[in-house]
Amino acid sequence: MRVVVSGSTGLIGRSVVAALGARGDAVTPLVRRPPTEDEARWDPLAGTIDAGALEGADAVVHLAGAGIGDKRWSAARRREIVSSRVQSTALLARTLVGLHRPPTVMVSASAVGFYGDRGDEELTEASPAGTGFLADVCRAWEDATEPAAHGGLRVVRLRSGVVVAAHGGALARQLPLFRLGVGGRLGSGRQWLSWISLSDEVGAVLHALDEPALQGPVNATAPAPVTNRDFTSALGRALHRPAVMAVPGFALRVALGSELASEMVLGGQRALPTRLTATGYVFEHPDIDSALLAVLPPRL
């Protein structure tokens, strides 16, 4: 089938494009620069998109959005985080339903931040939205897909956890300290981390494309979430390094900004992939030890 992919140059997007190509699908990346022959151009902030290049596509995977945890949340950055998700999703959803030959399915990124900081509560797709900036962003992000759903597309809102990959994302930023033996828990370490290996994130995207029973919210998280303390211990074991340090919460709030630290580092979610497992998805890395060992091969 032919699949349109936004965010195709990001950590997840690159791997999704490669996996689609490996199984014989044709990919049309949505890009903001001048497109090549196999690409389609759009400018979400300007509200423009080459709709003609999307005609006849079978599916869309929408992964575009500004990074959430890589910069302090200034007022301008908060606006960029929201607009890069909501405006792009709304533009894409409206465009798809206006096509003469629309796709049958749209897999649109979201995040477990939808649930807010919920302590030890186990969270399924039936759990209500939480509170806070990230919860508000995710709710608006998902709501922006409604035109596509109302237009008859099967829309999957993929609520991803923290993607475990050595070459990008949160883990890549932690590795230098842990390899030096000075890594450790963040704050109390009791906050939950809903995570997923990069290969399972890609697998979840492909499963969502192929499984007709999936629609609406889907937690893209491994079945065994861990606390920050347990993650710290697992990373230390994988690297054969001590991981006994601790970064106090007040230091994180000073370094990252109070809101970002509280929501992304000191808070967390204990999300479970109820709908993925119910529709037959089998995780390649169901536990954090196997995921870390897969992306962190032994160093010679």
ZADO-1210 file (C-alpha; in nm, 4 decimals, padded with zeros to 6 digits):
<atoms>
<atom x="00.0000" y="00.0000" z="00.0000" code="MET" pos="1"/>
<atom x="00.0989" y="00.3635" z="-00.0268" code="ARG" pos="2"/>
<atom x="00.1494" y="00.5408" z="00.3052" code="VAL" pos="3"/>
<atom x="00.1895" y="00.9152" z="00.3597" code="VAL" pos="4"/>
<atom x="00.4213" y="00.9903" z="00.6530" code="VAL" pos="5"/>
<atom x="00.4705" y="01.3236" z="00.8285" code="SER" pos="6"/>
<atom x="00.7638" y="01.3693" z="01.0637" code="GLY" pos="7"/>
<atom x="00.9557" y="01.1219" z="00.8468" code="SER" pos="8"/>
<atom x="01.2986" y="01.2552" z="00.9464" code="THR" pos="9"/>
<atom x="01.2466" y="01.2246" z="01.3233" code="GLY" pos="10"/>
<atom x="01.3621" y="00.9441" z="01.5516" code="LEU" pos="11"/>
<atom x="01.0434" y="00.7429" z="01.5053" code="ILE" pos="12"/>
<atom x="00.9665" y="00.8593" z="01.1529" code="GLY" pos="13"/>
<atom x="01.2936" y="00.7380" z="01.0044" code="ARG" pos="14"/>
<atom x="01.2393" y="00.3916" z="01.1475" code="SER" pos="15"/>
<atom x="00.8746" y="00.3796" z="01.0371" code="VAL" pos="16"/>
<atom x="00.9712" y="00.4748" z="00.6808" code="VAL" pos="17"/>
<atom x="01.2415" y="00.2057" z="00.6776" code="ALA" pos="18"/>
<atom x="01.0023" y="-00.0595" z="00.8112" code="ALA" pos="19"/>
<atom x="00.7333" y="00.0279" z="00.5586" code="LEU" pos="20"/>
<atom x="00.9849" y="00.0086" z="00.2762" code="GLY" pos="21"/>
<atom x="01.1204" y="-00.3222" z="00.4038" code="ALA" pos="22"/>
<atom x="00.7795" y="-00.4840" z="00.3786" code="ARG" pos="23"/>
<atom x="00.7148" y="-00.3461" z="00.0303" code="GLY" pos="24"/>
<atom x="00.4975" y="-00.0426" z="00.0973" code="ASP" pos="25"/>
<atom x="00.5442" y="00.2799" z="-00.0981" code="ALA" pos="26"/>
<atom x="00.6065" y="00.5862" z="00.1202" code="VAL" pos="27"/>
<atom x="00.5232" y="00.9499" z="00.0459" code="THR" pos="28"/>
<atom x="00.6924" y="01.1736" z="00.3035" code="PRO" pos="29"/>
<atom x="00.5285" y="01.5061" z="00.3837" code="LEU" pos="30"/>
<atom x="00.8059" y="01.7676" z="00.3905" code="VAL" pos="31"/>
<atom x="00.8338" y="02.1434" z="00.4387" code="ARG" pos="32"/>
<atom x="01.1329" y="02.1889" z="00.2044" code="ARG" pos="33"/>
<atom x="01.1084" y="02.1654" z="-00.1765" code="PRO" pos="34"/>
<atom x="00.9972" y="01.8055" z="-00.2371" code="PRO" pos="35"/>
<atom x="01.1598" y="01.5366" z="-00.4464" code="THR" pos="36"/>
<atom x="00.9582" y="01.3301" z="-00.6924" code="GLU" pos="37"/>
<atom x="00.8373" y="01.0878" z="-00.4232" code="ASP" pos="38"/>
<atom x="00.7519" y="01.3520" z="-00.1604" code="GLU" pos="39"/>
<atom x="00.4661" y="01.5936" z="-00.0959" code="ALA" pos="40"/>
<atom x="00.5077" y="01.9465" z="00.0346" code="ARG" pos="41"/>
<atom x="00.3173" y="02.1146" z="00.3140" code="TRP" pos="42"/>
<atom x="00.3510" y="02.4088" z="00.5486" code="ASP" pos="43"/>
<atom x="00.1284" y="02.3464" z="00.8503" code="PRO" pos="44"/>
<atom x="00.1744" y="02.6907" z="01.0048" code="LEU" pos="45"/>
<atom x="00.0824" y="02.8585" z="00.6763" code="ALA" pos="46"/>
<atom x="-00.2052" y="02.6151" z="00.6289" code="GLY" pos="47"/>
<atom x="-00.0898" y="02.4878" z="00.2895" code="THR" pos="48"/>
<atom x="-00.0558" y="02.1314" z="00.1631" code="ILE" pos="49"/>
<atom x="-00.0239" y="01.9597" z="-00.1751" code="ASP" pos="50"/>
<atom x="-00.3516" y="01.7718" z="-00.1607" code="ALA" pos="51"/>
<atom x="-00.3092" y="01.6311" z="-00.5091" code="GLY" pos="52"/>
<atom x="00.0004" y="01.4402" z="-00.4034" code="ALA" pos="53"/>
<atom x="-00.2065" y="01.2654" z="-00.1343" code="LEU" pos="54"/>
<atom x="-00.4783" y="01.1396" z="-00.3689" code="GLU" pos="55"/>
<atom x="-00.4985" y="00.7633" z="-00.3759" code="GLY" pos="56"/>
<atom x="-00.2891" y="00.7010" z="-00.0649" code="ALA" pos="57"/>
<atom x="-00.4086" y="00.4045" z="00.1381" code="ASP" pos="58"/>
<atom x="-00.2979" y="00.5270" z="00.4812" code="ALA" pos="59"/>
<atom x="-00.1425" y="00.8198" z="00.6670" code="VAL" pos="60"/>
<atom x="00.0999" y="00.8136" z="00.9600" code="VAL" pos="61"/>
<atom x="00.1185" y="01.1545" z="01.1253" code="HIS" pos="62"/>
<atom x="00.4228" y="01.2007" z="01.3513" code="LEU" pos="63"/>
<atom x="00.5093" y="01.5701" z="01.3123" code="ALA" pos="64"/>
<atom x="00.5563" y="01.7969" z="01.6146" code="GLY" pos="65"/>
<atom x="00.8169" y="02.0111" z="01.7884" code="ALA" pos="66"/>
<atom x="01.0257" y="01.8419" z="02.0576" code="GLY" pos="67"/>
<atom x="00.8706" y="01.8579" z="02.4036" code="ILE" pos="68"/>
<atom x="01.1599" y="01.7964" z="02.6404" code="GLY" pos="69"/>
<atom x="01.4597" y="01.9407" z="02.4583" code="ASP" pos="70"/>
<atom x="01.4120" y="02.3079" z="02.5559" code="LYS" pos="71"/>
<atom x="01.2750" y="02.5031" z="02.8515" code="ARG" pos="72"/>
<atom x="00.9064" y="02.5829" z="02.8261" code="TRP" pos="73"/>
<atom x="00.9138" y="02.9543" z="02.7589" code="SER" pos="74"/>
<atom x="00.5873" y="03.1111" z="02.6453" code="ALA" pos="75"/>
<atom x="00.7093" y="03.0980" z="02.2856" code="ALA" pos="76"/>
<atom x="00.8136" y="02.7344" z="02.3157" code="ARG" pos="77"/>
<atom x="00.4787" y="02.6384" z="02.4633" code="ARG" pos="78"/>
<atom x="00.3028" y="02.8016" z="02.1673" code="ARG" pos="79"/>
<atom x="00.5292" y="02.6140" z="01.9261" code="GLU" pos="80"/>
<atom x="00.4641" y="02.2804" z="02.0982" code="ILE" pos="81"/>
<atom x="00.0887" y="02.3336" z="02.0697" code="VAL" pos="82"/>
<atom x="00.0744" y="02.4821" z="01.7189" code="SER" pos="83"/>
<atom x="00.3126" y="02.2292" z="01.5638" code="SER" pos="84"/>
<atom x="00.0774" y="01.9517" z="01.6717" code="ARG" pos="85"/>
<atom x="-00.2725" y="02.0949" z="01.6621" code="VAL" pos="86"/>
<atom x="-00.2451" y="02.3018" z="01.3436" code="GLN" pos="87"/>
<atom x="-00.0668" y="02.0289" z="01.1496" code="SER" pos="88"/>
<atom x="-00.3142" y="01.7614" z="01.2594" code="THR" pos="89"/>
<atom x="-00.6178" y="01.9757" z="01.1807" code="ALA" pos="90"/>
<atom x="-00.4808" y="02.0665" z="00.8371" code="LEU" pos="91"/>
<atom x="-00.4075" y="01.7048" z="00.7540" code="LEU" pos="92"/>
<atom x="-00.7423" y="01.5755" z="00.8810" code="ALA" pos="93"/>
<atom x="-00.9384" y="01.8377" z="00.6842" code="ARG" pos="94"/>
<atom x="-00.7382" y="01.7712" z="00.3708" code="THR" pos="95"/>
<atom x="-00.7810" y="01.3955" z="00.3815" code="LEU" pos="96"/>
<atom x="-01.1593" y="01.4031" z="00.4027" code="VAL" pos="97"/>
<atom x="-01.1706" y="01.6455" z="00.1087" code="GLY" pos="98"/>
<atom x="-00.9853" y="01.4114" z="-00.1253" code="LEU" pos="99"/>
<atom x="-01.1648" y="01.2321" z="-00.4078" code="HIS" pos="100"/>
<atom x="-00.9841" y="00.9117" z="-00.3041" code="ARG" pos="101"/>
<atom x="-00.9129" y="00.9447" z="00.0678" code="PRO" pos="102"/>
<atom x="-00.7144" y="00.6884" z="00.2661" code="PRO" pos="103"/>
<atom x="-00.8932" y="00.4411" z="00.4889" code="THR" pos="104"/>
<atom x="-00.6812" y="00.4906" z="00.8006" code="VAL" pos="105"/>
<atom x="-00.4951" y="00.7696" z="00.9786" code="MET" pos="106"/>
<atom x="-00.2524" y="00.6834" z="01.2588" code="VAL" pos="107"/>
<atom x="-00.1872" y="01.0052" z="01.4480" code="SER" pos="108"/>
<atom x="00.0720" y="01.0478" z="01.7215" code="ALA" pos="109"/>
<atom x="-00.0239" y="01.1443" z="02.0737" code="SER" pos="110"/>
<atom x="00.1392" y="01.0692" z="02.4094" code="ALA" pos="111"/>
<atom x="00.0716" y="00.9254" z="02.7533" code="VAL" pos="112"/>
<atom x="00.1032" y="01.2819" z="02.8789" code="GLY" pos="113"/>
<atom x="-00.2712" y="01.2816" z="02.8021" code="PHE" pos="114"/>
<atom x="-00.3270" y="01.1271" z="03.1458" code="TYR" pos="115"/>
<atom x="-00.1295" y="01.3823" z="03.3458" code="GLY" pos="116"/>
<atom x="00.0621" y="01.2864" z="03.6596" code="ASP" pos="117"/>
<atom x="-00.1490" y="01.0066" z="03.8124" code="ARG" pos="118"/>
<atom x="00.0798" y="00.8511" z="04.0730" code="GLY" pos="119"/>
<atom x="00.0434" y="00.4723" z="04.1035" code="ASP" pos="120"/>
<atom x="-00.2891" y="00.4527" z="03.9162" code="GLU" pos="121"/>
<atom x="-00.2916" y="00.1979" z="03.6323" code="GLU" pos="122"/>
<atom x="-00.4060" y="00.3745" z="03.3167" code="LEU" pos="123"/>
<atom x="-00.5826" y="00.2215" z="03.0183" code="THR" pos="124"/>
<atom x="-00.7273" y="00.3863" z="02.7114" code="GLU" pos="125"/>
<atom x="-01.0567" y="00.4188" z="02.9024" code="ALA" pos="126"/>
<atom x="-00.8941" y="00.6400" z="03.1683" code="SER" pos="127"/>
<atom x="-00.9926" y="01.0088" z="03.1533" code="PRO" pos="128"/>
<atom x="-00.7596" y="01.2925" z="03.0626" code="ALA" pos="129"/>
<atom x="-00.5504" y="01.4431" z="03.3365" code="GLY" pos="130"/>
<atom x="-00.4495" y="01.8005" z="03.4081" code="THR" pos="131"/>
<atom x="-00.1477" y="02.0102" z="03.3224" code="GLY" pos="132"/>
<atom x="00.0145" y="02.1526" z="03.0107" code="PHE" pos="133"/>
<atom x="00.0953" y="01.8171" z="02.8500" code="LEU" pos="134"/>
<atom x="-00.2527" y="01.6791" z="02.9147" code="ALA" pos="135"/>
<atom x="-00.4038" y="01.9897" z="02.7552" code="ASP" pos="136"/>
<atom x="-00.1712" y="01.9586" z="02.4551" code="VAL" pos="137"/>
<atom x="-00.2528" y="01.5923" z="02.4013" code="CYS" pos="138"/>
<atom x="-00.6262" y="01.6494" z="02.4341" code="ARG" pos="139"/>
<atom x="-00.6199" y="01.9287" z="02.1732" code="ALA" pos="140"/>
<atom x="-00.3867" y="01.7215" z="01.9535" code="TRP" pos="141"/>
<atom x="-00.6262" y="01.4282" z="01.9529" code="GLU" pos="142"/>
<atom x="-00.9336" y="01.6476" z="01.9076" code="ASP" pos="143"/>
<atom x="-00.7770" y="01.7874" z="01.5898" code="ALA" pos="144"/>
<atom x="-00.8167" y="01.4448" z="01.4245" code="THR" pos="145"/>
<atom x="-01.1962" y="01.4605" z="01.4563" code="GLU" pos="146"/>
<atom x="-01.2632" y="01.5838" z="01.0987" code="PRO" pos="147"/>
<atom x="-01.0963" y="01.2685" z="00.9664" code="ALA" pos="148"/>
<atom x="-01.2956" y="01.0422" z="01.1999" code="ALA" pos="149"/>
<atom x="-01.6206" y="01.2170" z="01.1145" code="HIS" pos="150"/>
<atom x="-01.5308" y="01.1854" z="00.7466" code="GLY" pos="151"/>
<atom x="-01.5178" y="00.8062" z="00.7706" code="GLY" pos="152"/>
<atom x="-01.1482" y="00.7352" z="00.8189" code="LEU" pos="153"/>
<atom x="-01.0409" y="00.4844" z="01.0806" code="ARG" pos="154"/>
<atom x="-00.8406" y="00.7098" z="01.3116" code="VAL" pos="155"/>
<atom x="-00.5933" y="00.5655" z="01.5625" code="VAL" pos="156"/>
<atom x="-00.4578" y="00.8067" z="01.8245" code="ARG" pos="157"/>
<atom x="-00.1322" y="00.6480" z="01.9330" code="LEU" pos="158"/>
<atom x="-00.0504" y="00.7533" z="02.2907" code="ARG" pos="159"/>
<atom x="00.3199" y="00.6768" z="02.3034" code="SER" pos="160"/>
<atom x="00.5366" y="00.6432" z="02.6087" code="GLY" pos="161"/>
<atom x="00.9054" y="00.7347" z="02.6272" code="VAL" pos="162"/>
<atom x="01.0766" y="00.5696" z="02.3310" code="VAL" pos="163"/>
<atom x="01.3896" y="00.3773" z="02.4297" code="VAL" pos="164"/>
<atom x="01.6639" y="00.4263" z="02.1696" code="ALA" pos="165"/>
<atom x="02.0366" y="00.4798" z="02.2137" code="ALA" pos="166"/>
<atom x="02.0686" y="00.7268" z="01.9264" code="HIS" pos="167"/>
<atom x="01.7966" y="00.9719" z="02.0200" code="GLY" pos="168"/>
<atom x="01.5345" y="01.0779" z="02.2706" code="GLY" pos="169"/>
<atom x="01.5596" y="01.0802" z="02.6483" code="ALA" pos="170"/>
<atom x="01.7906" y="00.7788" z="02.6792" code="LEU" pos="171"/>
<atom x="02.0564" y="00.9312" z="02.4532" code="ALA" pos="172"/>
<atom x="02.0705" y="01.2377" z="02.6789" code="ARG" pos="173"/>
<atom x="02.1192" y="01.0201" z="02.9888" code="GLN" pos="174"/>
<atom x="02.3818" y="00.7818" z="02.8552" code="LEU" pos="175"/>
<atom x="02.6941" y="01.0018" z="02.8915" code="PRO" pos="176"/>
<atom x="02.6445" y="01.0429" z="03.2668" code="LEU" pos="177"/>
<atom x="02.5530" y="00.6792" z="03.3234" code="PHE" pos="178"/>
<atom x="02.8541" y="00.5613" z="03.1240" code="ARG" pos="179"/>
<atom x="03.0717" y="00.7722" z="03.3528" code="LEU" pos="180"/>
<atom x="02.9142" y="00.6050" z="03.6532" code="GLY" pos="181"/>
<atom x="02.7480" y="00.9214" z="03.7813" code="VAL" pos="182"/>
<atom x="02.3911" y="00.8515" z="03.6710" code="GLY" pos="183"/>
<atom x="02.1106" y="00.8066" z="03.9174" code="GLY" pos="184"/>
<atom x="01.7471" y="00.8476" z="04.0032" code="ARG" pos="185"/>
<atom x="01.5603" y="01.1726" z="03.9497" code="LEU" pos="186"/>
<atom x="01.3844" y="01.3173" z="04.2507" code="GLY" pos="187"/>
<atom x="01.2270" y="01.0496" z="04.4688" code="SER" pos="188"/>
<atom x="01.2520" y="00.7886" z="04.1922" code="GLY" pos="189"/>
<atom x="00.8971" y="00.6738" z="04.2700" code="ARG" pos="190"/>
<atom x="00.7432" y="00.8338" z="03.9599" code="GLN" pos="191"/>
<atom x="00.6308" y="00.5900" z="03.6915" code="TRP" pos="192"/>
<atom x="00.7849" y="00.5706" z="03.3456" code="LEU" pos="193"/>
<atom x="00.5723" y="00.4331" z="03.0646" code="SER" pos="194"/>
<atom x="00.8253" y="00.3366" z="02.8004" code="TRP" pos="195"/>
<atom x="00.8440" y="00.1482" z="02.4714" code="ILE" pos="196"/>
<atom x="01.1403" y="00.0288" z="02.2670" code="SER" pos="197"/>
<atom x="01.1868" y="00.1940" z="01.9287" code="LEU" pos="198"/>
<atom x="01.1287" y="-00.1364" z="01.7499" code="SER" pos="199"/>
<atom x="00.7998" y="-00.1871" z="01.9362" code="ASP" pos="200"/>
<atom x="00.6961" y="00.1728" z="01.8683" code="GLU" pos="201"/>
<atom x="00.7415" y="00.1032" z="01.4981" code="VAL" pos="202"/>
<atom x="00.5661" y="-00.2309" z="01.5409" code="GLY" pos="203"/>
<atom x="00.2727" y="-00.0568" z="01.7081" code="ALA" pos="204"/>
<atom x="00.2439" y="00.1883" z="01.4180" code="VAL" pos="205"/>
<atom x="00.2389" y="-00.0944" z="01.1620" code="LEU" pos="206"/>
<atom x="-00.0077" y="-00.2932" z="01.3753" code="HIS" pos="207"/>
<atom x="-00.2354" y="00.0120" z="01.3932" code="ALA" pos="208"/>
<atom x="-00.2213" y="00.0471" z="01.0149" code="LEU" pos="209"/>
<atom x="-00.3053" y="-00.3186" z="00.9561" code="ASP" pos="210"/>
<atom x="-00.5511" y="-00.4046" z="01.2333" code="GLU" pos="211"/>
<atom x="-00.9059" y="-00.2977" z="01.1371" code="PRO" pos="212"/>
<atom x="-01.0328" y="-00.3446" z="01.4933" code="ALA" pos="213"/>
<atom x="-00.8111" y="-00.0625" z="01.6229" code="LEU" pos="214"/>
<atom x="-00.9439" y="00.2898" z="01.6313" code="GLN" pos="215"/>
<atom x="-00.9516" y="00.5739" z="01.8814" code="GLY" pos="216"/>
<atom x="-00.6912" y="00.5934" z="02.1598" code="PRO" pos="217"/>
<atom x="-00.4242" y="00.3233" z="02.1783" code="VAL" pos="218"/>
<atom x="-00.1489" y="00.3190" z="02.4413" code="ASN" pos="219"/>
<atom x="00.1853" y="00.2530" z="02.2701" code="ALA" pos="220"/>
<atom x="00.3671" y="00.1466" z="02.5854" code="THR" pos="221"/>
<atom x="00.5383" y="-00.1718" z="02.6963" code="ALA" pos="222"/>
<atom x="00.3302" y="-00.3962" z="02.9254" code="PRO" pos="223"/>
<atom x="00.5694" y="-00.3487" z="03.2194" code="ALA" pos="224"/>
<atom x="00.6077" y="00.0203" z="03.3101" code="PRO" pos="225"/>
<atom x="00.8775" y="00.0905" z="03.5693" code="VAL" pos="226"/>
<atom x="00.9496" y="00.3525" z="03.8298" code="THR" pos="227"/>
<atom x="01.2342" y="00.5927" z="03.7698" code="ASN" pos="228"/>
<atom x="01.4280" y="00.4149" z="04.0442" code="ARG" pos="229"/>
<atom x="01.3861" y="00.0779" z="03.8689" code="ASP" pos="230"/>
<atom x="01.4754" y="00.2262" z="03.5314" code="PHE" pos="231"/>
<atom x="01.7910" y="00.3754" z="03.6827" code="THR" pos="232"/>
<atom x="01.8907" y="00.0369" z="03.8232" code="SER" pos="233"/>
<atom x="01.8225" y="-00.1383" z="03.4917" code="ALA" pos="234"/>
<atom x="02.0301" y="00.1133" z="03.2977" code="LEU" pos="235"/>
<atom x="02.3171" y="00.0750" z="03.5419" code="GLY" pos="236"/>
<atom x="02.3039" y="-00.3038" z="03.4996" code="ARG" pos="237"/>
<atom x="02.2966" y="-00.2779" z="03.1204" code="ALA" pos="238"/>
<atom x="02.6023" y="-00.0530" z="03.1220" code="LEU" pos="239"/>
<atom x="02.7817" y="-00.2358" z="03.4061" code="HIS" pos="240"/>
<atom x="02.8111" y="00.0943" z="03.5899" code="ARG" pos="241"/>
<atom x="02.6997" y="00.2070" z="03.9351" code="PRO" pos="242"/>
<atom x="02.3803" y="00.4107" z="03.9371" code="ALA" pos="243"/>
<atom x="02.3525" y="00.5279" z="04.2950" code="VAL" pos="244"/>
<atom x="02.3506" y="00.9042" z="04.2530" code="MET" pos="245"/>
<atom x="02.0356" y="01.1120" z="04.2927" code="ALA" pos="246"/>
<atom x="01.9337" y="01.4466" z="04.1465" code="VAL" pos="247"/>
<atom x="01.7042" y="01.6315" z="04.3898" code="PRO" pos="248"/>
<atom x="01.3794" y="01.7676" z="04.2611" code="GLY" pos="249"/>
<atom x="01.4626" y="02.1307" z="04.3358" code="PHE" pos="250"/>
<atom x="01.7779" y="02.1064" z="04.1216" code="ALA" pos="251"/>
<atom x="01.5767" y="01.9713" z="03.8288" code="LEU" pos="252"/>
<atom x="01.3242" y="02.2522" z="03.8628" code="ARG" pos="253"/>
<atom x="01.6034" y="02.5098" z="03.8551" code="VAL" pos="254"/>
<atom x="01.7760" y="02.3464" z="03.5573" code="ALA" pos="255"/>
<atom x="01.4705" y="02.2671" z="03.3454" code="LEU" pos="256"/>
<atom x="01.2050" y="02.5053" z="03.4684" code="GLY" pos="257"/>
<atom x="00.9441" y="02.4171" z="03.7264" code="SER" pos="258"/>
<atom x="00.6640" y="02.3096" z="03.4925" code="GLU" pos="259"/>
<atom x="00.8752" y="02.0979" z="03.2574" code="LEU" pos="260"/>
<atom x="01.0517" y="01.9264" z="03.5480" code="ALA" pos="261"/>
<atom x="00.7290" y="01.8603" z="03.7358" code="SER" pos="262"/>
<atom x="00.5384" y="01.7166" z="03.4384" code="GLU" pos="263"/>
<atom x="00.8064" y="01.5363" z="03.2385" code="MET" pos="264"/>
<atom x="01.0689" y="01.4303" z="03.4934" code="VAL" pos="265"/>
<atom x="00.9209" y="01.4253" z="03.8441" code="LEU" pos="266"/>
<atom x="00.5718" y="01.3179" z="03.7413" code="GLY" pos="267"/>
<atom x="00.4699" y="01.0167" z="03.5367" code="GLY" pos="268"/>
<atom x="00.2117" y="00.7705" z="03.4138" code="GLN" pos="269"/>
<atom x="00.1626" y="00.3985" z="03.4684" code="ARG" pos="270"/>
<atom x="-00.0005" y="00.3289" z="03.1314" code="ALA" pos="271"/>
<atom x="-00.0844" y="-00.0205" z="03.0045" code="LEU" pos="272"/>
<atom x="-00.1163" y="-00.1257" z="02.6356" code="PRO" pos="273"/>
<atom x="-00.4591" y="-00.2819" z="02.6798" code="THR" pos="274"/>
<atom x="-00.5810" y="-00.2380" z="02.3234" code="ARG" pos="275"/>
<atom x="-00.2556" y="-00.3420" z="02.1556" code="LEU" pos="276"/>
<atom x="-00.2430" y="-00.6696" z="02.3459" code="THR" pos="277"/>
<atom x="-00.6165" y="-00.7307" z="02.3007" code="ALA" pos="278"/>
<atom x="-00.5725" y="-00.7125" z="01.9226" code="THR" pos="279"/>
<atom x="-00.2822" y="-00.9548" z="01.9203" code="GLY" pos="280"/>
<atom x="00.0269" y="-00.7381" z="01.9214" code="TYR" pos="281"/>
<atom x="00.3268" y="-00.9272" z="02.0631" code="VAL" pos="282"/>
<atom x="00.6000" y="-00.7102" z="02.2124" code="PHE" pos="283"/>
<atom x="00.9571" y="-00.7717" z="02.1054" code="GLU" pos="284"/>
<atom x="01.0760" y="-00.6080" z="02.4283" code="HIS" pos="285"/>
<atom x="00.8149" y="-00.6528" z="02.7030" code="PRO" pos="286"/>
<atom x="01.0500" y="-00.5613" z="02.9901" code="ASP" pos="287"/>
<atom x="01.3014" y="-00.2818" z="03.0396" code="ILE" pos="288"/>
<atom x="01.6043" y="-00.5109" z="03.0746" code="ASP" pos="289"/>
<atom x="01.5515" y="-00.6699" z="02.7336" code="SER" pos="290"/>
<atom x="01.4883" y="-00.3307" z="02.5746" code="ALA" pos="291"/>
<atom x="01.8065" y="-00.1778" z="02.7148" code="LEU" pos="292"/>
<atom x="02.0198" y="-00.4784" z="02.6261" code="LEU" pos="293"/>
<atom x="01.8870" y="-00.4630" z="02.2696" code="ALA" pos="294"/>
<atom x="01.9834" y="-00.0983" z="02.2167" code="VAL" pos="295"/>
<atom x="02.3000" y="-00.1014" z="02.4274" code="LEU" pos="296"/>
<atom x="02.5205" y="-00.3830" z="02.2941" code="PRO" pos="297"/>
<atom x="02.8219" y="-00.4680" z="02.5086" code="PRO" pos="298"/>
<atom x="03.1072" y="-00.2215" z="02.4608" code="ARG" pos="299"/>
<atom x="03.4414" y="-00.3732" z="02.3685" code="LEU" pos="300"/>
</atoms>
